């Protein structure tokens, strides 16, 4: 199969983006979230799927201590930074995400003021059997996250898990805590096969997670995550120190 995107190919499906209802997103329960089918053009999805970074390009992040006693989020990870060795397809996609089309979408969806500055960080996460993402609420600097899944029907079984779960508790839980999945009701689960993505807004109760994967040992859950960051004091301080909003060095 040819994985080359033509020179004038579009990465984002503009008609699909324009049809997204920002009001419906903001009114979703228990916090703003949305499953999106077809955010990318099919040509772009196929090309990006076939040219994903190799597992050997990602670094293991296993047993990393998390705040408040939360379980570690074990995975392979690769943080995007300018100059990273990527396929032309992925670099063009990332350039597109830094362009006006995607920014306009984000500003409309999150109802941002015209003078409100945002900055994007991006990373790939690959996770193997037994890995999970314990229930948590993202850091306050994060306005939201957009998760792109890269699986097809022939390489992933829904029974193996991997869905991002929208969680809600019968009681208000402190953000700085480590509740188990049993403390929550599952309100929704993302679709992770085909050209699907999942976007949500960070709130004080935007609990989400991923149950332990049950996939075979030779399979990986593969996602590319765009984090939309507010430019607060923490982000500004990290910028002065040559780091991105996630605290990762901007240079190798």
C-alpha beads as a LAMMPS data file, in Angstrom:
LAMMPS data file: protein, C-alpha beads

252 atoms
251 bonds

1 atom types
1 bond types

-500.0 500.0 xlo xhi
-500.0 500.0 ylo yhi
-500.0 500.0 zlo zhi

Masses

1 110.0

Atoms # bond

1 1 1 0.000 0.000 0.000
2 1 1 1.296 3.434 -0.914
3 1 1 1.850 5.546 2.214
4 1 1 2.834 8.758 0.461
5 1 1 0.516 11.722 0.882
6 1 1 0.375 13.842 -2.264
7 1 1 1.949 17.283 -2.100
8 1 1 -1.382 19.112 -1.984
9 1 1 -3.161 16.595 0.275
10 1 1 -5.116 17.861 3.232
11 1 1 -4.598 16.359 6.676
12 1 1 -7.695 17.687 8.429
13 1 1 -11.189 17.067 7.064
14 1 1 -12.537 20.620 6.986
15 1 1 -16.142 19.589 6.347
16 1 1 -16.067 17.265 9.369
17 1 1 -14.494 19.946 11.541
18 1 1 -17.048 22.576 10.555
19 1 1 -19.873 20.167 11.418
20 1 1 -18.658 19.680 15.004
21 1 1 -21.097 21.260 17.465
22 1 1 -19.133 23.250 20.053
23 1 1 -22.258 23.744 22.170
24 1 1 -22.860 19.993 22.342
25 1 1 -19.220 19.536 23.377
26 1 1 -19.482 22.117 26.158
27 1 1 -22.764 20.628 27.425
28 1 1 -21.548 17.028 27.561
29 1 1 -21.654 15.276 30.929
30 1 1 -19.899 14.945 33.277
31 1 1 -17.425 17.316 31.574
32 1 1 -16.897 18.482 27.991
33 1 1 -15.814 15.567 25.778
34 1 1 -16.425 14.248 22.294
35 1 1 -15.676 11.198 20.148
36 1 1 -14.825 12.282 16.603
37 1 1 -14.947 9.989 13.588
38 1 1 -13.018 11.231 10.547
39 1 1 -11.195 14.286 11.904
40 1 1 -8.348 13.361 9.558
41 1 1 -8.812 12.707 5.873
42 1 1 -8.696 8.982 5.128
43 1 1 -5.566 9.479 3.005
44 1 1 -3.805 11.228 5.874
45 1 1 -4.892 8.627 8.453
46 1 1 -3.583 5.757 6.338
47 1 1 -0.292 7.541 5.736
48 1 1 0.240 8.421 9.392
49 1 1 -0.735 4.901 10.470
50 1 1 1.897 3.384 8.209
51 1 1 4.661 5.802 9.182
52 1 1 4.233 5.896 12.958
53 1 1 7.483 6.218 14.909
54 1 1 9.062 2.834 15.577
55 1 1 8.884 1.427 19.096
56 1 1 12.662 1.722 19.378
57 1 1 12.336 5.505 19.015
58 1 1 10.263 5.698 22.194
59 1 1 11.639 5.554 25.718
60 1 1 10.252 3.269 28.444
61 1 1 8.437 5.085 31.218
62 1 1 7.855 2.328 33.753
63 1 1 7.187 2.661 37.462
64 1 1 7.433 6.450 37.357
65 1 1 6.215 7.909 40.641
66 1 1 3.049 9.969 40.359
67 1 1 1.689 12.481 42.815
68 1 1 -0.985 11.703 45.413
69 1 1 -0.252 7.954 45.413
70 1 1 -1.631 7.368 41.914
71 1 1 -0.419 4.271 40.082
72 1 1 2.302 4.725 37.502
73 1 1 1.186 5.106 33.882
74 1 1 3.516 2.554 32.289
75 1 1 4.212 2.993 28.569
76 1 1 6.714 3.856 25.876
77 1 1 6.788 7.576 25.214
78 1 1 8.186 10.071 22.711
79 1 1 7.840 13.819 23.194
80 1 1 7.713 15.979 20.082
81 1 1 10.247 18.774 19.785
82 1 1 11.459 20.751 16.767
83 1 1 14.078 18.823 14.816
84 1 1 12.877 15.382 15.920
85 1 1 13.611 12.691 13.322
86 1 1 10.164 11.955 11.873
87 1 1 8.740 10.772 8.589
88 1 1 7.763 13.601 6.205
89 1 1 4.128 12.602 6.685
90 1 1 4.239 13.095 10.441
91 1 1 6.190 16.336 10.227
92 1 1 3.660 17.753 7.796
93 1 1 0.819 16.682 10.091
94 1 1 2.430 18.381 13.085
95 1 1 3.035 21.515 11.018
96 1 1 -0.674 21.436 10.151
97 1 1 -1.613 21.198 13.834
98 1 1 0.425 24.341 14.474
99 1 1 -1.481 26.180 11.755
100 1 1 -4.518 28.452 11.686
101 1 1 -7.037 25.741 10.756
102 1 1 -6.509 23.667 13.884
103 1 1 -6.146 26.692 16.166
104 1 1 -9.475 28.054 14.912
105 1 1 -11.100 24.705 15.713
106 1 1 -9.672 24.683 19.236
107 1 1 -10.674 28.266 19.955
108 1 1 -14.227 27.598 18.831
109 1 1 -14.541 24.307 20.726
110 1 1 -13.101 25.610 24.000
111 1 1 -14.755 29.028 23.681
112 1 1 -11.447 30.842 24.043
113 1 1 -11.123 34.600 24.135
114 1 1 -9.268 36.163 21.227
115 1 1 -6.422 37.314 23.498
116 1 1 -6.065 34.010 25.360
117 1 1 -2.742 32.424 24.447
118 1 1 -2.401 28.667 24.124
119 1 1 0.567 26.471 23.317
120 1 1 0.499 22.874 22.119
121 1 1 2.622 19.970 23.272
122 1 1 2.505 16.583 21.577
123 1 1 3.637 13.063 22.339
124 1 1 3.263 9.448 21.269
125 1 1 2.378 6.766 23.834
126 1 1 2.601 3.033 23.103
127 1 1 1.363 0.653 25.795
128 1 1 1.583 -3.142 26.106
129 1 1 -0.380 -5.862 27.884
130 1 1 -1.132 -5.043 31.525
131 1 1 -0.466 -1.321 31.179
132 1 1 -3.129 1.108 32.327
133 1 1 -3.856 4.759 32.990
134 1 1 -5.203 5.083 36.528
135 1 1 -8.118 7.498 37.111
136 1 1 -6.839 11.048 37.278
137 1 1 -7.539 14.694 36.505
138 1 1 -4.942 16.457 34.367
139 1 1 -2.708 19.270 35.566
140 1 1 -4.355 22.655 35.868
141 1 1 -2.201 24.212 33.124
142 1 1 -3.890 21.901 30.623
143 1 1 -6.948 23.311 28.915
144 1 1 -7.651 19.945 27.319
145 1 1 -6.283 17.055 25.290
146 1 1 -6.959 15.620 21.831
147 1 1 -6.124 11.907 21.550
148 1 1 -5.630 10.362 18.106
149 1 1 -5.810 6.545 17.996
150 1 1 -3.899 4.542 15.398
151 1 1 -5.468 1.108 15.085
152 1 1 -7.311 -0.724 12.350
153 1 1 -9.816 -3.561 12.559
154 1 1 -7.178 -6.139 11.702
155 1 1 -4.683 -5.149 14.410
156 1 1 -6.826 -4.479 17.476
157 1 1 -9.720 -6.196 19.229
158 1 1 -12.046 -3.982 21.269
159 1 1 -12.129 -6.673 23.959
160 1 1 -8.458 -5.936 24.666
161 1 1 -9.404 -2.509 26.032
162 1 1 -7.481 0.680 25.331
163 1 1 -10.533 2.924 25.311
164 1 1 -10.244 6.239 27.149
165 1 1 -12.996 6.104 29.773
166 1 1 -15.078 9.102 30.842
167 1 1 -15.533 8.655 34.580
168 1 1 -17.978 10.092 37.108
169 1 1 -18.257 9.454 40.820
170 1 1 -21.406 9.592 42.954
171 1 1 -19.450 11.907 45.249
172 1 1 -17.108 14.773 44.523
173 1 1 -13.558 13.466 44.748
174 1 1 -10.520 15.617 45.534
175 1 1 -8.389 16.238 42.460
176 1 1 -5.300 15.466 44.524
177 1 1 -6.228 11.861 45.274
178 1 1 -5.851 8.359 43.852
179 1 1 -9.275 6.721 43.580
180 1 1 -9.599 3.262 41.968
181 1 1 -11.843 2.543 39.002
182 1 1 -14.364 1.019 41.414
183 1 1 -15.115 4.514 42.771
184 1 1 -16.546 5.585 39.410
185 1 1 -19.341 5.016 36.984
186 1 1 -18.204 4.738 33.367
187 1 1 -20.154 7.353 31.411
188 1 1 -18.571 6.738 28.014
189 1 1 -15.660 5.057 26.259
190 1 1 -13.776 6.331 23.252
191 1 1 -13.654 4.496 19.931
192 1 1 -10.056 3.606 19.159
193 1 1 -10.160 1.843 15.784
194 1 1 -10.169 3.483 12.412
195 1 1 -9.975 7.225 11.965
196 1 1 -11.180 8.109 15.473
197 1 1 -10.027 10.698 17.966
198 1 1 -11.225 11.821 21.373
199 1 1 -11.071 15.365 22.742
200 1 1 -11.956 16.642 26.201
201 1 1 -11.672 19.730 28.349
202 1 1 -9.895 19.699 31.684
203 1 1 -12.143 20.567 34.640
204 1 1 -11.882 19.956 38.375
205 1 1 -13.846 16.731 37.872
206 1 1 -12.652 15.577 34.438
207 1 1 -11.712 12.113 35.684
208 1 1 -10.583 9.705 32.991
209 1 1 -8.435 6.613 32.607
210 1 1 -7.677 3.412 30.720
211 1 1 -8.171 -0.031 32.276
212 1 1 -5.296 -2.568 32.126
213 1 1 -4.804 -3.806 28.579
214 1 1 -5.428 -7.483 27.804
215 1 1 -3.911 -7.493 24.310
216 1 1 -1.408 -10.154 23.212
217 1 1 2.213 -9.514 24.102
218 1 1 3.090 -8.579 20.510
219 1 1 0.488 -5.806 20.249
220 1 1 0.671 -2.191 21.426
221 1 1 -1.956 0.460 22.064
222 1 1 -0.738 3.413 19.989
223 1 1 -1.910 6.990 20.493
224 1 1 -0.725 10.460 19.551
225 1 1 -1.823 13.128 22.013
226 1 1 -2.074 16.867 21.490
227 1 1 -2.180 18.763 24.792
228 1 1 -3.639 22.265 24.721
229 1 1 -1.882 24.270 27.438
230 1 1 -2.781 27.565 29.048
231 1 1 0.149 29.971 29.273
232 1 1 0.252 30.326 33.049
233 1 1 3.186 31.137 35.334
234 1 1 4.384 27.523 35.343
235 1 1 4.458 27.396 31.540
236 1 1 6.248 30.758 31.347
237 1 1 8.858 29.631 33.888
238 1 1 9.484 26.406 32.011
239 1 1 9.818 28.363 28.766
240 1 1 12.540 30.540 30.333
241 1 1 14.405 27.369 31.286
242 1 1 14.277 25.983 27.745
243 1 1 11.494 23.513 28.439
244 1 1 8.055 22.947 26.955
245 1 1 4.869 23.176 29.078
246 1 1 5.204 19.458 29.952
247 1 1 8.642 20.156 31.432
248 1 1 10.516 18.420 28.592
249 1 1 13.645 20.004 27.036
250 1 1 12.975 21.799 23.753
251 1 1 16.380 20.701 22.452
252 1 1 17.981 17.272 22.450

Bonds

1 1 1 2
2 1 2 3
3 1 3 4
4 1 4 5
5 1 5 6
6 1 6 7
7 1 7 8
8 1 8 9
9 1 9 10
10 1 10 11
11 1 11 12
12 1 12 13
13 1 13 14
14 1 14 15
15 1 15 16
16 1 16 17
17 1 17 18
18 1 18 19
19 1 19 20
20 1 20 21
21 1 21 22
22 1 22 23
23 1 23 24
24 1 24 25
25 1 25 26
26 1 26 27
27 1 27 28
28 1 28 29
29 1 29 30
30 1 30 31
31 1 31 32
32 1 32 33
33 1 33 34
34 1 34 35
35 1 35 36
36 1 36 37
37 1 37 38
38 1 38 39
39 1 39 40
40 1 40 41
41 1 41 42
42 1 42 43
43 1 43 44
44 1 44 45
45 1 45 46
46 1 46 47
47 1 47 48
48 1 48 49
49 1 49 50
50 1 50 51
51 1 51 52
52 1 52 53
53 1 53 54
54 1 54 55
55 1 55 56
56 1 56 57
57 1 57 58
58 1 58 59
59 1 59 60
60 1 60 61
61 1 61 62
62 1 62 63
63 1 63 64
64 1 64 65
65 1 65 66
66 1 66 67
67 1 67 68
68 1 68 69
69 1 69 70
70 1 70 71
71 1 71 72
72 1 72 73
73 1 73 74
74 1 74 75
75 1 75 76
76 1 76 77
77 1 77 78
78 1 78 79
79 1 79 80
80 1 80 81
81 1 81 82
82 1 82 83
83 1 83 84
84 1 84 85
85 1 85 86
86 1 86 87
87 1 87 88
88 1 88 89
89 1 89 90
90 1 90 91
91 1 91 92
92 1 92 93
93 1 93 94
94 1 94 95
95 1 95 96
96 1 96 97
97 1 97 98
98 1 98 99
99 1 99 100
100 1 100 101
101 1 101 102
102 1 102 103
103 1 103 104
104 1 104 105
105 1 105 106
106 1 106 107
107 1 107 108
108 1 108 109
109 1 109 110
110 1 110 111
111 1 111 112
112 1 112 113
113 1 113 114
114 1 114 115
115 1 115 116
116 1 116 117
117 1 117 118
118 1 118 119
119 1 119 120
120 1 120 121
121 1 121 122
122 1 122 123
123 1 123 124
124 1 124 125
125 1 125 126
126 1 126 127
127 1 127 128
128 1 128 129
129 1 129 130
130 1 130 131
131 1 131 132
132 1 132 133
133 1 133 134
134 1 134 135
135 1 135 136
136 1 136 137
137 1 137 138
138 1 138 139
139 1 139 140
140 1 140 141
141 1 141 142
142 1 142 143
143 1 143 144
144 1 144 145
145 1 145 146
146 1 146 147
147 1 147 148
148 1 148 149
149 1 149 150
150 1 150 151
151 1 151 152
152 1 152 153
153 1 153 154
154 1 154 155
155 1 155 156
156 1 156 157
157 1 157 158
158 1 158 159
159 1 159 160
160 1 160 161
161 1 161 162
162 1 162 163
163 1 163 164
164 1 164 165
165 1 165 166
166 1 166 167
167 1 167 168
168 1 168 169
169 1 169 170
170 1 170 171
171 1 171 172
172 1 172 173
173 1 173 174
174 1 174 175
175 1 175 176
176 1 176 177
177 1 177 178
178 1 178 179
179 1 179 180
180 1 180 181
181 1 181 182
182 1 182 183
183 1 183 184
184 1 184 185
185 1 185 186
186 1 186 187
187 1 187 188
188 1 188 189
189 1 189 190
190 1 190 191
191 1 191 192
192 1 192 193
193 1 193 194
194 1 194 195
195 1 195 196
196 1 196 197
197 1 197 198
198 1 198 199
199 1 199 200
200 1 200 201
201 1 201 202
202 1 202 203
203 1 203 204
204 1 204 205
205 1 205 206
206 1 206 207
207 1 207 208
208 1 208 209
209 1 209 210
210 1 210 211
211 1 211 212
212 1 212 213
213 1 213 214
214 1 214 215
215 1 215 216
216 1 216 217
217 1 217 218
218 1 218 219
219 1 219 220
220 1 220 221
221 1 221 222
222 1 222 223
223 1 223 224
224 1 224 225
225 1 225 226
226 1 226 227
227 1 227 228
228 1 228 229
229 1 229 230
230 1 230 231
231 1 231 232
232 1 232 233
233 1 233 234
234 1 234 235
235 1 235 236
236 1 236 237
237 1 237 238
238 1 238 239
239 1 239 240
240 1 240 241
241 1 241 242
242 1 242 243
243 1 243 244
244 1 244 245
245 1 245 246
246 1 246 247
247 1 247 248
248 1 248 249
249 1 249 250
250 1 250 251
251 1 251 252
